[in-house]
Amino acid sequence: MAKTAKHPSACCWNTFAIMCTETNTLSAALKRSVPFFNPCYLGHLIPDALLPGLLAQLIATLYNPNNITPESAPVTLRSELEAGL
């Protein structure tokens, strides 16, 4: 007896369902970790973060603020240099 192939969309939905399940499992596991990303957890840093600093951190995180070389982050490196002067 010949094996019938599944419709491609059925495979996509099955993959999507597995991905959703695994993402939810990962998210549930990560909720038990220390929330280093959260401004309320400052560890050894200043106890009171100001709103402009929090907004700047949020915006900069979206654009890879990797200030190792001028080629990798020309804008944020320039901002860091201006702030440090």
C-alpha positions in Angstrom: 0.0 0.0 0.0 1.4 3.4 -1.0 2.1 5.9 1.7 0.2 9.2 1.2 2.1 12.4 1.7 0.7 15.0 4.1 -0.3 18.4 2.7 2.5 20.9 3.1 0.4 23.2 5.2 -0.3 20.4 7.7 3.5 20.0 8.1 3.8 23.7 8.7 1.1 23.8 11.3 2.6 20.8 13.1 6.0 22.5 13.1 4.4 25.7 14.3 2.7 23.8 17.2 5.9 22.2 18.2 7.7 25.5 18.1 5.0 27.2 20.3 5.2 24.3 22.8 9.0 24.5 23.1 9.0 28.3 23.3 6.4 28.2 26.1 8.5 25.5 27.9 11.7 27.6 27.6 9.8 30.8 28.7 8.5 28.9 31.8 12.0 27.7 32.7 13.6 31.1 32.2 11.1 32.7 34.6 12.9 30.8 37.4 16.2 32.6 36.6 17.5 35.9 37.9 16.0 38.8 35.8 19.2 40.6 35.0 17.4 42.4 32.1 14.9 43.9 34.5 15.7 47.5 35.7 14.3 46.5 39.1 17.2 44.0 39.5 20.3 46.2 39.6 22.6 43.9 41.6 25.7 45.9 42.4 24.7 48.9 40.4 23.1 52.1 41.5 19.8 51.5 43.3 17.7 54.1 41.5 17.9 54.1 37.7 16.6 57.3 36.1 14.0 57.1 33.3 16.2 58.7 30.6 18.9 56.0 31.3 16.3 53.2 31.1 14.9 54.5 27.8 18.4 54.9 26.3 19.3 51.3 27.4 16.1 50.0 25.8 16.6 51.8 22.5 20.4 51.0 22.3 19.7 47.3 23.0 17.8 47.1 19.7 20.9 48.3 17.8 23.7 46.2 19.2 25.7 48.7 21.4 28.9 46.7 20.9 31.5 49.4 21.4 34.6 47.3 20.7 35.6 49.1 17.5 34.4 52.1 15.6 33.5 49.9 12.7 31.1 47.7 14.7 29.2 50.5 16.4 30.1 54.0 15.1 27.1 55.8 16.5 27.1 54.3 20.0 30.9 54.6 20.3 30.7 58.3 19.5 27.9 58.7 22.1 30.0 56.9 24.7 33.0 59.1 24.0 30.9 62.3 24.2 29.4 61.1 27.6 32.9 60.3 29.0 34.4 63.7 28.1 
